Amino acid sequence: MSEEGGSLIISDGGLAGLVGATIASQESAPGTIWLAPAGDDNDDARTNAVAVQASVLDLGVTHDDPSHPGDETTMLLSAARAALGAGLDRVIWAIHLGGHDPDAWPDLDELATRMDKALLCGRLASLEASTQIGVSIETPLIDLTDRQLADLAADLAAPIETCWWWSIGTAGLGPAGVEHDRFKPLLEQVGLTVEPA
């Protein structure tokens, strides 16, 4: 569902991507979730999560080229080009850095580096575009603490059970366990729980 003026949301199917997609779904021209693979054994779970999130939120869905996972600059340029190709003028990079505990702020140098990348990649893609449409890359969640992200998810009534790690996350085991341990208690504290099927 690509509409001119809408957003392309870079997501890995996790909580920050879900929050970014939920915000975009409430806009008049919501656009498309764009899956950026991590290049690990959980990419199938991430792909499935993004497909479900797109369906629940009535958004389109597309995928990054999986040949270069982990390269943020290439990923951002690819996302910007995909947005321009779809007539979208904004990329929402749903990146959330967080800190070492739920109320800690992210490292300022890391935050500044990511914001600079977003700004510069958006400008470069716009300069290279063959159309008059420009694109901006925004990072609206980058400076939130983990607790603030959970609060925002609650405010938006985001469908948290669609996060890639929700059903496979076993406390302490692998990347899904890390995400489970990091976010599930915070989401429960703000009243976001899912009844067992």
N, C-alpha and C positions, 0 to 999 in steps of 0.2 A: 504494500500500500504506500507507494512513494508519491508524495505530493510536494510540489515546489514550495520551498520555504520551511520544510519540515526538518527533522533531526535524524541523524544516524548515530545510534548508541553503541559504542564499543563495550562489549561485555564478555565475561568469561563464564556467565551463568551463576555467579556468586551473588552475595548480598548487595554489594555496591552496584553491580550491573543491574540487578533487579530494581533497586531504588531509582537508578537513572532511567530505566525503561518505564517504570511506573510514573515518574514525573513527566516524561515525554508523552505517555499515553493520554495524559490529561490536557494536552495542548491541542489546538485546532487542527494542526497538520503533524501528527505524531511521528510518522516516518518508519524507520526500520532498525531492528537490533542487528548488529554486526558482530558475529562471533569471532573472537581472536583466540585461536588455540594456544594452549600452554606448551604443547609438545611433550606431554607425559601420558601416563597410563589412564588418566582421568578425562581425556578429551572426549571420549564417547559420552560420558556422563554429562559433561559440560554442553555438548551438542544437543543432547536430549533435553537438558534443562532450558536452554535458550529457545528451543522449539516450543516447549510447553509455555514458557513465559510469553513468547510472542503470541501464541494462541489465546491465552488467558487475557492478555492486555490489548488484544486486537491490533497488533503491530506486525509489520513485515519482518522477515528474517533472511539474512544472507551470511556468508562465511568468508573469512580471510583465507588467503592462500596458505595452506599448512606447511609450506616449504621453508618458511622463515619464522617459526615461533621464537619468542624471546627477544627479538630485535625490535625495540620500541620505536625507533626512528622509522624503520621500514614499515612497521605496522601502522604508524600514524599517517605516513604518506599514502599508504594503500587505502586506509579508511577515508582520508580526505578525497582521494581520487574516486573512490566508490560513491561517496556522497555527491560529488560534482556530477558523476555519470548518471545518478538517479535524480538530479535536479534538486538536491537538498543543500541548504546553505549553512548547515551547522552540524558539527560532530560533537557529541558528548562523550568524552573519554571518562568512563565511570571508574576511574582509578581512586582507590582509597588506601592511603598509606598506613594510617593508624600509628600507634606507638607501642611501647613495651607493656602497657597495661591499659585497661578500658578507658581511663581518663587521661592518658598521656597524649600529648600533641606529637605529630610526626616530626622527624628531623627536618630542620629548616633548609639545609643544603639540598637534601633529597627532594623536598617539596619544590624548591626554586628550580632545580634542574628539570623536573618533569613539567613544570609550568612553562619554562623556556622552550622545551621541545615542542609542546603543544602550540605555542604561539608561532614559532618559526616554521614548523611543518605546515600549519594552516596557511601561512603567507606564501611559502614555496609552492604548495599545491595550487593556490589561487593564481600565482604568477604563471605557472605552467599550463593552466586551464585553457582549453580552446574556446570556451564560452565566456560570456561576460559575468557569469555567476561566480561569486567568490565564496570561500568557505572559511569558517572559523572553527577552531578546536577548543572546546571549553572543558574545564575540570571542576565542576561544581561540588564534588564530594571530597576533593583531595585533602583538605585541611581539617576534616572532621575527626574527632576522636571516635573510637569504636562505639562508645556509649551514645554519642550523638547520632551516629549512623543508625543504630538500633532504634533510637527515639524517632528518627525521621521515617524509618520503615513502619513503625507503629502509627505515626501520624497519617501516613499514606495508605494504611491498611494493605501493605504490600503482601502478595501471596508467597510468604516465606517458604512454604513447603515445596516451592518450585526451585529453590536453590540447588545446585548440583550436588552439594555435599549433604543435604538434609537427610535423605533416606539411607545413604551408604556410610555416613559418618559414624564411626565407632570411636568413642572417646580415646584419644591418644594414638590412634593408628593411622599413619600416612597423612597425606595432604587433606583428605576429607576429615580425618580426626582432628587435625589442627584447626580447620575452619569450624568444625562442630564445637570444639572446646572454647574457641575464641568468641563465637557469636551466639550460640544457642542459649546459654545462660542469660546473656544480656537481652535477647529477644523475649525470653520468658519473663524477665523482670518488668518489661514494659507491656506485658499482657498478650504477646503474640505467641500463641501455642497452637498446635494442631492436634485435634483429637485422633486417636488411633483408628484406622479403618476397620 
